[in-house]
Amino acid sequence: MQDQTKQNRLITILTLVALVAMISAFFAPIWWVSLTAPNYPKDAFPDGIRIHFHFDVVKNGCSAVGANTRMGSETLQADLGHDTERYNPILDAKKDVNRGAAGLDCVHEMNTINHYVGMFPIATGAPVEKPLAKFFFGFFAVMLLGFITPEGKRRQLVLGSGFTAVAVWMLVHQFALGHLAEHVKNYTAEAATFFNEPARIKVWGDNVTLYSQIAMGGLIAAMVVVLFGVAKFRRFVLLLVLVPSLLPLYFVIEYAGWLWFFGHNMHAWGAFTVKPFMPTLFGEGKVAQFSTYSYPYWGYGLLMVVFVCLTLAMLLRRRQFREADQGLGA
């Protein structure tokens, strides 16, 4: 009995560590991609044209030019506005005129590069998954809390109330507050950046609305299945950690799928014709004069923490079930 208490405590600690890591990973950059080329010198672009992939957005990975580089000392990185004082190279030589200067917006720059071969803007990728990702993370979080709650009515209460809260949050956010309509509007605007065919783009926007509604319905249905499964089948509880533990796999599959889509759905606006190709998923590659780099970032490390902790917790709980069955058999 004492041994089982220790195991339960260890299972709880492992699950809570995984929960914190999972929530942190949602806000972290999971993967980074960089392009380098002769026309992007190292002094001006120390990391190349770099972007960071999160679960819900793609962010700029470029920074301002280093203060000790040649480009940093010879160029004014700050934007010049109408209220910017005129810079005197003699009197103002000791002033930090680049304080607060942001680096190049590399998401925009990469979009500009990609459009030359007919690629869609980056923001059009995963139009259903990105805005709904937070609700799936909420679903996983409730599953983990249910896993460490003692079985019976208490577990059903935690799962039922948690799933209800996530479902209400999702429906209010997407419909009552109009975020789904706003997202579709932004998506169609991005899609029209280089490919301005309103009739076709409207169909794409309608599809995003439809598939988003299907995904939300599917998530609510999954909640019902989990509630029913946990209530009827004792070992079903193992799925409460198995499903979230596979987040690293989900991301790679999703990321690879959208890379394939971008590389195999190029359009005639491109100044250069490139045969359909699979962009680099992991490692280094070469496209025309560009060298490409694609690697997991520190957020993916957090996902691996989730995987390891939840796998251990699941194996411990599974051993408890097996020992209990053997005890009954004896």
C-alpha positions as CSV (number, residue, x, y, z in Angstrom):
1,M,0.0,0.0,0.0
2,Q,2.8,2.4,0.9
3,D,4.6,1.5,-2.4
4,Q,1.5,2.3,-4.3
5,T,1.2,5.7,-2.5
6,K,4.8,6.5,-3.6
7,Q,4.0,5.5,-7.1
8,N,0.9,7.7,-7.2
9,R,2.9,10.6,-5.9
10,L,5.6,10.0,-8.6
11,I,2.8,9.7,-11.3
12,T,1.3,13.0,-10.1
13,I,4.7,14.8,-10.2
14,L,5.6,13.5,-13.6
15,T,2.2,14.5,-15.0
16,L,2.3,18.0,-13.4
17,V,5.8,18.5,-14.9
18,A,4.5,17.5,-18.3
19,L,1.5,19.9,-17.9
20,V,3.8,22.9,-17.1
21,A,6.1,21.9,-20.0
22,M,3.2,21.5,-22.4
23,I,1.7,24.9,-21.5
24,S,5.1,26.5,-21.8
25,A,5.6,24.9,-25.2
26,F,2.5,26.5,-26.5
27,F,4.0,29.9,-26.1
28,A,7.5,28.8,-27.3
29,P,9.1,28.7,-30.7
30,I,9.0,25.0,-31.7
31,W,11.0,25.0,-35.0
32,W,13.2,27.5,-36.8
33,V,13.9,27.9,-40.5
34,S,16.6,30.1,-42.1
35,L,17.6,31.0,-45.6
36,T,21.0,32.3,-46.5
37,A,22.2,33.6,-49.8
38,P,25.1,35.9,-51.2
39,N,22.7,38.8,-51.3
40,Y,22.1,38.6,-47.5
41,P,25.6,39.2,-46.1
42,K,26.5,37.7,-42.7
43,D,27.2,41.2,-41.2
44,A,23.6,42.4,-42.0
45,F,21.9,39.0,-41.5
46,P,23.8,37.0,-38.9
47,D,21.2,34.3,-38.8
48,G,20.1,34.6,-42.4
49,I,16.4,35.1,-43.2
50,R,15.0,33.3,-40.1
51,I,11.5,32.6,-38.9
52,H,10.2,30.7,-35.9
53,F,7.2,28.4,-36.0
54,H,4.9,28.3,-33.0
55,F,1.7,26.2,-32.6
56,D,-0.5,29.2,-33.3
57,V,1.7,31.7,-35.3
58,V,4.8,32.1,-37.3
59,K,7.1,34.8,-35.9
60,N,10.1,36.9,-37.0
61,G,13.4,35.3,-36.0
62,C,15.7,38.1,-37.2
63,S,17.4,40.5,-34.9
64,A,19.0,43.9,-35.3
65,V,22.5,43.9,-36.7
66,G,25.2,43.3,-34.0
67,A,26.7,46.4,-32.5
68,N,30.2,45.3,-33.1
69,T,29.8,44.3,-36.8
70,R,30.8,46.4,-39.8
71,M,27.1,46.8,-40.8
72,G,26.1,47.7,-37.3
73,S,28.6,50.6,-37.2
74,E,28.0,51.8,-40.7
75,T,24.3,51.7,-41.0
76,L,21.4,53.4,-39.3
77,Q,19.0,50.6,-38.4
78,A,16.3,52.7,-36.7
79,D,13.5,54.0,-38.9
80,L,13.7,57.6,-39.9
81,G,10.5,59.4,-39.0
82,H,9.5,63.1,-39.4
83,D,10.3,63.7,-35.8
84,T,13.8,62.1,-36.0
85,E,16.6,64.5,-35.3
86,R,19.2,64.9,-38.0
87,Y,22.3,62.8,-37.2
88,N,25.6,64.6,-37.1
89,P,28.4,62.1,-37.6
90,I,30.8,64.2,-35.5
91,L,28.8,65.6,-32.7
92,D,26.6,62.5,-32.3
93,A,29.3,59.9,-32.8
94,K,28.9,58.6,-29.3
95,K,25.1,58.4,-29.4
96,D,23.4,55.0,-29.6
97,V,21.3,55.9,-32.6
98,N,20.2,52.2,-33.1
99,R,18.8,51.8,-29.6
100,G,15.5,50.1,-29.8
101,A,15.9,49.3,-33.5
102,A,14.2,46.1,-34.6
103,G,15.6,43.7,-37.1
104,L,14.2,43.1,-40.5
105,D,10.8,41.5,-40.5
106,C,12.0,38.1,-41.9
107,V,8.5,36.7,-42.2
108,H,7.7,39.4,-44.7
109,E,11.1,38.9,-46.3
110,M,10.7,35.2,-46.7
111,N,7.2,35.7,-48.2
112,T,8.9,38.1,-50.7
113,I,11.5,35.4,-51.6
114,N,8.9,32.6,-51.8
115,H,6.6,34.6,-54.1
116,Y,9.3,34.6,-56.8
117,V,8.7,30.9,-57.3
118,G,4.9,31.1,-56.9
119,M,4.5,30.1,-53.2
120,F,1.6,31.1,-51.0
121,P,2.3,33.6,-48.1
122,I,3.3,31.8,-44.9
123,A,0.3,33.0,-43.0
124,T,-2.0,30.9,-45.2
125,G,-0.6,27.7,-43.8
126,A,-2.5,25.7,-41.2
127,P,-5.5,28.1,-41.3
128,V,-7.7,25.8,-39.2
129,E,-5.0,24.4,-36.9
130,K,-3.3,27.6,-35.7
131,P,-6.4,29.5,-34.4
132,L,-7.8,26.4,-32.7
133,A,-4.5,25.1,-31.2
134,K,-5.2,26.7,-27.8
135,F,-8.4,24.8,-27.4
136,F,-6.8,21.5,-28.2
137,F,-4.1,22.4,-25.6
138,G,-6.9,23.1,-23.2
139,F,-8.4,19.7,-24.0
140,F,-5.1,18.0,-23.3
141,A,-4.6,19.9,-20.0
142,V,-8.0,18.7,-18.7
143,M,-7.1,15.2,-19.7
144,L,-3.9,15.4,-17.6
145,L,-5.7,16.8,-14.6
146,G,-8.3,14.0,-14.9
147,F,-5.5,11.4,-15.1
148,I,-4.0,12.4,-11.7
149,T,-7.5,12.7,-10.1
150,P,-8.6,9.5,-8.2
151,E,-11.0,7.4,-10.2
152,G,-14.7,7.6,-9.7
153,K,-17.0,10.5,-9.5
154,R,-14.2,13.0,-8.7
155,R,-12.4,12.1,-11.9
156,Q,-15.7,12.4,-13.9
157,L,-16.3,15.8,-12.2
158,V,-12.9,17.1,-13.1
159,L,-13.1,15.9,-16.7
160,G,-16.8,17.0,-17.2
161,S,-16.3,20.5,-15.8
162,G,-13.0,21.0,-17.5
163,F,-14.3,19.9,-20.9
164,T,-17.4,22.1,-20.5
165,A,-15.2,25.1,-19.7
166,V,-13.0,24.5,-22.8
167,A,-16.0,24.0,-25.1
168,V,-17.8,27.2,-23.8
169,W,-14.5,29.1,-24.1
170,M,-14.1,27.9,-27.7
171,L,-17.6,28.6,-28.9
172,V,-17.8,32.0,-27.3
173,H,-14.3,33.0,-28.6
174,Q,-14.9,31.8,-32.1
175,F,-18.6,32.7,-32.6
176,A,-19.9,35.1,-30.0
177,L,-16.7,37.3,-30.1
178,G,-16.3,36.9,-33.8
179,H,-12.8,35.6,-33.9
180,L,-13.5,32.9,-36.5
181,A,-14.9,35.5,-38.9
182,E,-12.0,37.8,-38.2
183,H,-9.5,35.1,-38.8
184,V,-11.1,34.1,-42.2
185,K,-11.1,37.8,-43.2
186,N,-7.3,38.0,-42.4
187,Y,-6.7,34.7,-44.1
188,T,-8.3,35.8,-47.4
189,A,-6.4,39.1,-47.3
190,E,-3.1,37.2,-46.9
191,A,-4.1,34.8,-49.7
192,A,-4.7,37.8,-52.0
193,T,-1.2,39.3,-51.4
194,F,0.1,37.8,-54.7
195,F,-2.9,35.8,-56.0
196,N,-5.7,38.2,-56.2
197,E,-8.6,36.2,-57.6
198,P,-11.5,37.1,-55.3
199,A,-13.9,34.3,-56.4
200,R,-11.4,31.5,-55.7
201,I,-10.1,33.1,-52.5
202,K,-13.7,33.4,-51.2
203,V,-14.1,29.7,-51.7
204,W,-10.9,29.1,-49.7
205,G,-12.2,31.3,-47.0
206,D,-15.5,29.5,-46.9
207,N,-13.6,26.2,-46.6
208,V,-11.6,27.5,-43.7
209,T,-14.9,28.4,-42.0
210,L,-16.4,25.0,-42.7
211,Y,-13.4,23.0,-41.7
212,S,-13.0,25.1,-38.5
213,Q,-16.6,24.3,-37.6
214,I,-16.0,20.6,-38.3
215,A,-12.8,20.6,-36.1
216,M,-14.6,22.3,-33.3
217,G,-17.4,19.7,-33.5
218,G,-14.9,16.9,-33.6
219,L,-13.2,18.3,-30.5
220,I,-16.5,18.4,-28.6
221,A,-17.2,14.9,-29.8
222,A,-13.8,13.7,-28.5
223,M,-14.6,15.2,-25.1
224,V,-17.8,13.1,-25.0
225,V,-16.0,10.0,-26.0
226,V,-13.3,10.5,-23.3
227,L,-16.0,11.0,-20.6
228,F,-17.8,7.9,-21.7
229,G,-14.6,5.8,-22.1
230,V,-13.3,6.7,-18.6
231,A,-16.6,6.0,-17.0
232,K,-17.0,2.6,-18.6
233,F,-13.5,1.2,-19.1
234,R,-10.9,1.4,-16.3
235,R,-7.8,1.2,-18.6
236,F,-9.2,3.9,-20.8
237,V,-7.6,6.3,-18.4
238,L,-4.2,5.5,-20.0
239,L,-5.3,7.4,-23.1
240,L,-5.5,10.5,-21.0
241,V,-1.7,10.7,-21.1
242,L,-1.0,8.7,-24.3
243,V,-2.8,11.3,-26.5
244,P,-1.0,14.4,-25.1
245,S,2.3,12.6,-25.0
246,L,2.4,12.4,-28.8
247,L,2.5,16.2,-29.2
248,P,6.1,16.1,-30.7
249,L,4.8,13.6,-33.4
250,Y,1.7,15.7,-34.1
251,F,3.8,18.8,-34.7
252,V,6.3,17.1,-37.1
253,I,3.5,15.4,-39.1
254,E,1.6,18.7,-39.4
255,Y,4.7,20.7,-40.2
256,A,5.8,18.2,-42.8
257,G,2.3,18.1,-44.4
258,W,2.2,21.9,-44.8
259,L,5.8,22.0,-46.2
260,W,4.7,19.5,-48.8
261,F,1.6,21.6,-49.6
262,F,3.7,24.8,-50.1
263,G,6.2,23.0,-52.2
264,H,3.6,21.3,-54.4
265,N,1.1,24.1,-54.9
266,M,3.0,26.9,-56.6
267,H,1.3,29.3,-59.0
268,A,2.0,31.2,-62.1
269,W,2.8,34.5,-60.5
270,G,6.3,33.3,-59.8
271,A,9.1,35.0,-61.8
272,F,11.0,31.7,-61.8
273,T,9.6,28.3,-62.7
274,V,10.5,25.6,-60.1
275,K,9.5,22.0,-60.2
276,P,7.4,20.8,-57.3
277,F,9.6,19.9,-54.4
278,M,9.6,19.0,-50.7
279,P,11.1,21.9,-48.7
280,T,13.7,20.9,-46.1
281,L,12.0,19.3,-43.0
282,F,15.2,18.7,-41.0
283,G,18.8,19.7,-41.7
284,E,20.3,21.6,-44.5
285,G,19.1,21.9,-48.1
286,K,19.6,24.0,-51.3
287,V,17.1,25.8,-53.5
288,A,18.5,27.8,-56.3
289,Q,21.1,30.2,-54.7
290,F,19.6,29.8,-51.3
291,S,20.9,27.5,-48.5
292,T,18.1,26.4,-46.2
293,Y,18.3,25.3,-42.6
294,S,15.4,23.7,-40.6
295,Y,15.8,22.5,-37.1
296,P,13.8,22.0,-33.9
297,Y,14.1,24.9,-31.4
298,W,13.9,25.0,-27.6
299,G,10.1,24.6,-27.6
300,Y,10.4,21.2,-29.2
301,G,12.7,20.3,-26.3
302,L,9.7,21.1,-24.0
303,L,7.5,18.8,-26.1
304,M,10.1,16.0,-25.6
305,V,9.9,16.6,-21.8
306,V,6.1,16.1,-22.1
307,F,6.6,12.9,-24.0
308,V,9.1,11.4,-21.6
309,C,7.2,12.4,-18.4
310,L,3.9,11.2,-19.7
311,T,5.3,7.9,-21.0
312,L,6.8,7.2,-17.6
313,A,3.5,8.1,-15.9
314,M,1.6,5.9,-18.2
315,L,3.9,2.9,-17.7
316,L,3.7,3.3,-13.9
317,R,-0.1,3.4,-14.0
318,R,-0.2,0.4,-16.4
319,R,2.0,-1.5,-13.9
320,Q,-0.4,-0.7,-11.1
321,F,-3.3,-2.1,-13.2
322,R,-1.4,-5.3,-14.0
323,E,-0.4,-5.8,-10.3
324,A,-4.0,-5.2,-9.3
325,D,-5.2,-7.8,-11.8
326,Q,-2.7,-10.3,-10.6
327,G,-3.8,-9.7,-7.0
328,L,-7.4,-10.4,-7.9
329,G,-6.4,-13.5,-9.7
330,A,-4.5,-14.8,-6.7
